[in-house]
């Protein structure tokens, strides 16, 4: 089991609790706004963490310490969750262009690529998120979606994220098996070369001894 498992249970628990509080706050002008604001921040934080977890699974493969640490350091330096500038950038960096293309095509074939792009490139969501994160509530013209909206969003994205994680696990596994096969082949070739050399030396020694006997 991976150390970096995706999770929807905790975020859904949080959002369901916020939804309950939201529904029970009738008559209070500020409480629904605060609960919605927290739900927005929770949802966006979950997306970023989920992408990090998906990519960190790649570092579990059998890499040297330097390669593994470099990969983890790079992943920690990426923040936010846009499709092109963050998600795809990470994929290309940690999987390589060919594997990244394979993953993208797999998402397209399942009809999930456009959905993923729309969720990660939701400019209105990010605009409101930035307002929520960098200001306090002082403008009634700024509105937030109710917590139940984000519950639906999590369910949609979690299914896609889970499939991507499985696909990455398979790619990583194939890479590890190829590496092991290559090492085994090299070891076998080295062994065969050594045996051939020893056999050749033994044969030369035998011929030399035979020649000496004939000359004696």
PAKOL-27129 format. One record per residue (C-alpha): residue number from 1; residue in three letters; x, y, z. Coordinates in nm, 3 decimals. Example, Ala and Ser with C-alpha at 12.3 -4.5 7.8 and 13.67 -1.06 7.14 Angstrom:
// PAKOL-27129
+-----+---------+---------+---------+---------+
: num : residuo :    east :   north :      up :
+-----+---------+---------+---------+---------+
:   1 :     ALA :   1.230 :  -0.450 :   0.780 :
:   2 :     SER :   1.367 :  -0.106 :   0.714 :
+-----+---------+---------+---------+---------+
***
This chain:
// PAKOL-27129
+-----+---------+---------+---------+---------+
: num : residuo :    east :   north :      up :
+-----+---------+---------+---------+---------+
:   1 :     UNK :   0.000 :   0.000 :   0.000 :
:   2 :     UNK :   0.125 :   0.344 :  -0.088 :
:   3 :     UNK :   0.236 :   0.585 :   0.181 :
:   4 :     UNK :   0.061 :   0.859 :  -0.018 :
:   5 :     UNK :  -0.298 :   0.741 :  -0.036 :
:   6 :     UNK :  -0.571 :   0.966 :  -0.170 :
:   7 :     UNK :  -0.852 :   1.042 :   0.069 :
:   8 :     UNK :  -1.204 :   1.176 :   0.029 :
:   9 :     UNK :  -1.345 :   1.061 :   0.361 :
:  10 :     UNK :  -1.196 :   1.340 :   0.572 :
:  11 :     UNK :  -1.276 :   1.625 :   0.333 :
:  12 :     UNK :  -1.633 :   1.499 :   0.291 :
:  13 :     UNK :  -1.668 :   1.475 :   0.668 :
:  14 :     UNK :  -1.553 :   1.837 :   0.700 :
:  15 :     UNK :  -1.780 :   1.959 :   0.423 :
:  16 :     UNK :  -2.082 :   1.768 :   0.552 :
:  17 :     UNK :  -2.030 :   1.924 :   0.895 :
:  18 :     UNK :  -2.004 :   2.269 :   0.741 :
:  19 :     UNK :  -2.319 :   2.199 :   0.539 :
:  20 :     UNK :  -2.502 :   2.101 :   0.857 :
:  21 :     UNK :  -2.390 :   2.418 :   1.033 :
:  22 :     UNK :  -2.482 :   2.623 :   0.726 :
:  23 :     UNK :  -2.834 :   2.480 :   0.715 :
:  24 :     UNK :  -2.882 :   2.542 :   1.086 :
:  25 :     UNK :  -2.771 :   2.906 :   1.072 :
:  26 :     UNK :  -3.089 :   3.063 :   0.940 :
:  27 :     UNK :  -3.151 :   3.402 :   1.094 :
:  28 :     UNK :  -2.779 :   3.472 :   1.124 :
:  29 :     UNK :  -2.651 :   3.699 :   0.850 :
:  30 :     UNK :  -2.280 :   3.619 :   0.892 :
:  31 :     UNK :  -2.268 :   3.250 :   0.987 :
:  32 :     UNK :  -2.368 :   3.112 :   0.642 :
:  33 :     UNK :  -2.104 :   3.330 :   0.480 :
:  34 :     UNK :  -1.834 :   3.206 :   0.715 :
:  35 :     UNK :  -1.931 :   2.840 :   0.671 :
:  36 :     UNK :  -1.931 :   2.880 :   0.293 :
:  37 :     UNK :  -1.597 :   3.057 :   0.303 :
:  38 :     UNK :  -1.440 :   2.778 :   0.508 :
:  39 :     UNK :  -1.587 :   2.515 :   0.271 :
:  40 :     UNK :  -1.429 :   2.693 :  -0.025 :
:  41 :     UNK :  -1.087 :   2.699 :   0.143 :
:  42 :     UNK :  -1.118 :   2.334 :   0.247 :
:  43 :     UNK :  -1.207 :   2.225 :  -0.106 :
:  44 :     UNK :  -0.920 :   2.414 :  -0.270 :
:  45 :     UNK :  -0.675 :   2.285 :  -0.010 :
:  46 :     UNK :  -0.794 :   1.930 :  -0.075 :
:  47 :     UNK :  -0.730 :   1.965 :  -0.449 :
:  48 :     UNK :  -0.371 :   2.081 :  -0.392 :
:  49 :     UNK :  -0.305 :   1.804 :  -0.139 :
:  50 :     UNK :  -0.454 :   1.539 :  -0.370 :
:  51 :     UNK :  -0.232 :   1.642 :  -0.662 :
:  52 :     UNK :   0.071 :   1.636 :  -0.429 :
:  53 :     UNK :  -0.021 :   1.287 :  -0.307 :
:  54 :     UNK :  -0.064 :   1.156 :  -0.662 :
:  55 :     UNK :   0.277 :   1.284 :  -0.767 :
:  56 :     UNK :   0.454 :   1.179 :  -0.446 :
:  57 :     UNK :   0.357 :   0.817 :  -0.523 :
:  58 :     UNK :   0.611 :   0.829 :  -0.805 :
:  59 :     UNK :   0.893 :   0.886 :  -0.556 :
:  60 :     UNK :   0.818 :   0.548 :  -0.396 :
:  61 :     UNK :   0.983 :   0.366 :  -0.687 :
:  62 :     UNK :   1.337 :   0.232 :  -0.652 :
:  63 :     UNK :   1.537 :   0.548 :  -0.720 :
:  64 :     UNK :   1.869 :   0.651 :  -0.576 :
:  65 :     UNK :   1.852 :   0.876 :  -0.270 :
:  66 :     UNK :   1.967 :   1.181 :  -0.468 :
:  67 :     UNK :   1.706 :   1.131 :  -0.741 :
:  68 :     UNK :   1.427 :   1.067 :  -0.492 :
:  69 :     UNK :   1.509 :   1.370 :  -0.276 :
:  70 :     UNK :   1.540 :   1.593 :  -0.581 :
:  71 :     UNK :   1.199 :   1.479 :  -0.703 :
:  72 :     UNK :   1.037 :   1.540 :  -0.365 :
:  73 :     UNK :   1.200 :   1.884 :  -0.340 :
:  74 :     UNK :   1.064 :   1.979 :  -0.682 :
:  75 :     UNK :   0.713 :   1.866 :  -0.593 :
:  76 :     UNK :   0.715 :   2.070 :  -0.273 :
:  77 :     UNK :   0.807 :   2.381 :  -0.472 :
:  78 :     UNK :   0.488 :   2.364 :  -0.682 :
:  79 :     UNK :   0.183 :   2.539 :  -0.540 :
:  80 :     UNK :  -0.166 :   2.598 :  -0.677 :
:  81 :     UNK :  -0.357 :   2.360 :  -0.903 :
:  82 :     UNK :  -0.405 :   2.492 :  -1.257 :
:  83 :     UNK :  -0.407 :   2.228 :  -1.531 :
:  84 :     UNK :  -0.128 :   2.349 :  -1.760 :
:  85 :     UNK :   0.103 :   2.546 :  -1.531 :
:  86 :     UNK :   0.090 :   2.306 :  -1.239 :
:  87 :     UNK :  -0.066 :   1.964 :  -1.304 :
:  88 :     UNK :   0.086 :   1.904 :  -1.650 :
:  89 :     UNK :   0.414 :   2.072 :  -1.553 :
:  90 :     UNK :   0.453 :   1.830 :  -1.264 :
:  91 :     UNK :   0.361 :   1.530 :  -1.479 :
:  92 :     UNK :   0.623 :   1.613 :  -1.742 :
:  93 :     UNK :   0.891 :   1.678 :  -1.481 :
:  94 :     UNK :   0.839 :   1.362 :  -1.278 :
:  95 :     UNK :   0.709 :   1.116 :  -1.541 :
:  96 :     UNK :   0.875 :   1.240 :  -1.859 :
:  97 :     UNK :   0.705 :   1.363 :  -2.174 :
:  98 :     UNK :   0.617 :   1.022 :  -2.316 :
:  99 :     UNK :   0.453 :   0.891 :  -1.997 :
: 100 :     UNK :   0.277 :   1.222 :  -1.936 :
: 101 :     UNK :   0.130 :   1.201 :  -2.287 :
: 102 :     UNK :   0.014 :   0.843 :  -2.222 :
: 103 :     UNK :  -0.165 :   0.951 :  -1.906 :
: 104 :     UNK :  -0.332 :   1.248 :  -2.074 :
: 105 :     UNK :  -0.451 :   1.026 :  -2.361 :
: 106 :     UNK :  -0.591 :   0.776 :  -2.112 :
: 107 :     UNK :  -0.793 :   1.055 :  -1.947 :
: 108 :     UNK :  -0.915 :   1.172 :  -2.288 :
: 109 :     UNK :  -1.025 :   0.821 :  -2.387 :
: 110 :     UNK :  -1.228 :   0.792 :  -2.064 :
: 111 :     UNK :  -1.394 :   1.127 :  -2.138 :
: 112 :     UNK :  -1.245 :   1.278 :  -1.823 :
: 113 :     UNK :  -0.983 :   1.515 :  -1.961 :
: 114 :     UNK :  -1.219 :   1.805 :  -2.030 :
: 115 :     UNK :  -1.376 :   1.762 :  -1.686 :
: 116 :     UNK :  -1.032 :   1.768 :  -1.521 :
: 117 :     UNK :  -0.929 :   2.079 :  -1.713 :
: 118 :     UNK :  -1.253 :   2.256 :  -1.623 :
: 119 :     UNK :  -1.214 :   2.178 :  -1.253 :
: 120 :     UNK :  -0.848 :   2.277 :  -1.232 :
: 121 :     UNK :  -0.879 :   2.586 :  -1.455 :
: 122 :     UNK :  -1.189 :   2.726 :  -1.290 :
: 123 :     UNK :  -1.085 :   3.093 :  -1.293 :
: 124 :     UNK :  -1.394 :   3.211 :  -1.105 :
: 125 :     UNK :  -1.326 :   2.960 :  -0.827 :
: 126 :     UNK :  -0.965 :   3.079 :  -0.795 :
: 127 :     UNK :  -1.070 :   3.443 :  -0.800 :
: 128 :     UNK :  -1.313 :   3.390 :  -0.513 :
: 129 :     UNK :  -1.061 :   3.168 :  -0.332 :
: 130 :     UNK :  -0.800 :   3.445 :  -0.348 :
: 131 :     UNK :  -1.048 :   3.695 :  -0.212 :
: 132 :     UNK :  -1.138 :   3.457 :   0.070 :
: 133 :     UNK :  -0.774 :   3.381 :   0.150 :
: 134 :     UNK :  -0.637 :   3.734 :   0.140 :
: 135 :     UNK :  -0.918 :   3.949 :   0.276 :
: 136 :     UNK :  -1.162 :   3.942 :   0.565 :
: 137 :     UNK :  -1.536 :   3.961 :   0.505 :
: 138 :     UNK :  -1.627 :   4.324 :   0.450 :
: 139 :     UNK :  -1.815 :   4.329 :   0.121 :
: 140 :     UNK :  -2.162 :   4.179 :   0.091 :
: 141 :     UNK :  -2.125 :   4.176 :  -0.287 :
: 142 :     UNK :  -1.881 :   3.884 :  -0.254 :
: 143 :     UNK :  -2.070 :   3.557 :  -0.231 :
: 144 :     UNK :  -1.954 :   3.198 :  -0.181 :
: 145 :     UNK :  -2.113 :   2.871 :  -0.286 :
: 146 :     UNK :  -2.286 :   2.676 :  -0.012 :
: 147 :     UNK :  -2.088 :   2.381 :   0.134 :
: 148 :     UNK :  -2.302 :   2.119 :  -0.044 :
: 149 :     UNK :  -2.174 :   2.249 :  -0.380 :
: 150 :     UNK :  -1.820 :   2.142 :  -0.288 :
: 151 :     UNK :  -1.937 :   1.800 :  -0.171 :
: 152 :     UNK :  -2.047 :   1.726 :  -0.528 :
: 153 :     UNK :  -1.719 :   1.866 :  -0.666 :
: 154 :     UNK :  -1.510 :   1.642 :  -0.440 :
: 155 :     UNK :  -1.700 :   1.332 :  -0.551 :
: 156 :     UNK :  -1.642 :   1.418 :  -0.919 :
: 157 :     UNK :  -1.273 :   1.490 :  -0.880 :
: 158 :     UNK :  -1.191 :   1.206 :  -0.641 :
: 159 :     UNK :  -1.299 :   0.948 :  -0.899 :
: 160 :     UNK :  -1.073 :   1.104 :  -1.164 :
: 161 :     UNK :  -0.780 :   1.149 :  -0.924 :
: 162 :     UNK :  -0.806 :   0.784 :  -0.815 :
: 163 :     UNK :  -0.785 :   0.659 :  -1.174 :
: 164 :     UNK :  -0.484 :   0.884 :  -1.240 :
: 165 :     UNK :  -0.311 :   0.750 :  -0.928 :
: 166 :     UNK :  -0.365 :   0.390 :  -1.042 :
: 167 :     UNK :  -0.233 :   0.474 :  -1.389 :
: 168 :     UNK :   0.079 :   0.634 :  -1.241 :
: 169 :     UNK :   0.132 :   0.330 :  -1.016 :
: 170 :     UNK :   0.124 :   0.107 :  -1.325 :
: 171 :     UNK :   0.370 :   0.327 :  -1.514 :
: 172 :     UNK :   0.605 :   0.337 :  -1.215 :
: 173 :     UNK :   0.578 :  -0.041 :  -1.178 :
: 174 :     UNK :   0.660 :  -0.094 :  -1.546 :
: 175 :     UNK :   0.963 :   0.133 :  -1.514 :
: 176 :     UNK :   1.089 :  -0.057 :  -1.209 :
: 177 :     UNK :   1.041 :  -0.395 :  -1.381 :
: 178 :     UNK :   1.225 :  -0.272 :  -1.692 :
: 179 :     UNK :   1.512 :  -0.152 :  -1.474 :
: 180 :     UNK :   1.530 :  -0.485 :  -1.290 :
: 181 :     UNK :   1.519 :  -0.679 :  -1.619 :
: 182 :     UNK :   1.800 :  -0.464 :  -1.757 :
: 183 :     UNK :   2.012 :  -0.520 :  -1.447 :
: 184 :     UNK :   1.945 :  -0.896 :  -1.460 :
: 185 :     UNK :   2.038 :  -0.903 :  -1.829 :
: 186 :     UNK :   2.360 :  -0.711 :  -1.764 :
: 187 :     UNK :   2.448 :  -0.945 :  -1.477 :
: 188 :     UNK :   2.378 :  -1.247 :  -1.699 :
: 189 :     UNK :   2.587 :  -1.107 :  -1.983 :
: 190 :     UNK :   2.871 :  -1.031 :  -1.743 :
: 191 :     UNK :   2.851 :  -1.385 :  -1.605 :
: 192 :     UNK :   2.845 :  -1.536 :  -1.954 :
: 193 :     UNK :   3.141 :  -1.322 :  -2.060 :
: 194 :     UNK :   3.332 :  -1.429 :  -1.751 :
: 195 :     UNK :   3.254 :  -1.797 :  -1.811 :
: 196 :     UNK :   3.351 :  -1.769 :  -2.178 :
: 197 :     UNK :   3.679 :  -1.604 :  -2.080 :
: 198 :     UNK :   3.752 :  -1.872 :  -1.822 :
: 199 :     UNK :   3.665 :  -2.146 :  -2.071 :
: 200 :     UNK :   3.892 :  -1.985 :  -2.332 :
: 201 :     UNK :   4.179 :  -1.957 :  -2.083 :
: 202 :     UNK :   4.130 :  -2.319 :  -1.976 :
: 203 :     UNK :   4.129 :  -2.430 :  -2.340 :
: 204 :     UNK :   4.447 :  -2.235 :  -2.412 :
: 205 :     UNK :   4.613 :  -2.388 :  -2.108 :
: 206 :     UNK :   4.511 :  -2.737 :  -2.219 :
: 207 :     UNK :   4.644 :  -2.683 :  -2.572 :
: 208 :     UNK :   4.970 :  -2.548 :  -2.433 :
: 209 :     UNK :   5.016 :  -2.847 :  -2.206 :
: 210 :     UNK :   4.938 :  -3.086 :  -2.491 :
: 211 :     UNK :   5.193 :  -2.917 :  -2.718 :
: 212 :     UNK :   5.460 :  -2.939 :  -2.447 :
: 213 :     UNK :   5.389 :  -3.312 :  -2.410 :
: 214 :     UNK :   5.431 :  -3.366 :  -2.782 :
: 215 :     UNK :   5.762 :  -3.182 :  -2.786 :
: 216 :     UNK :   5.896 :  -3.367 :  -2.482 :
+-----+---------+---------+---------+---------+
***
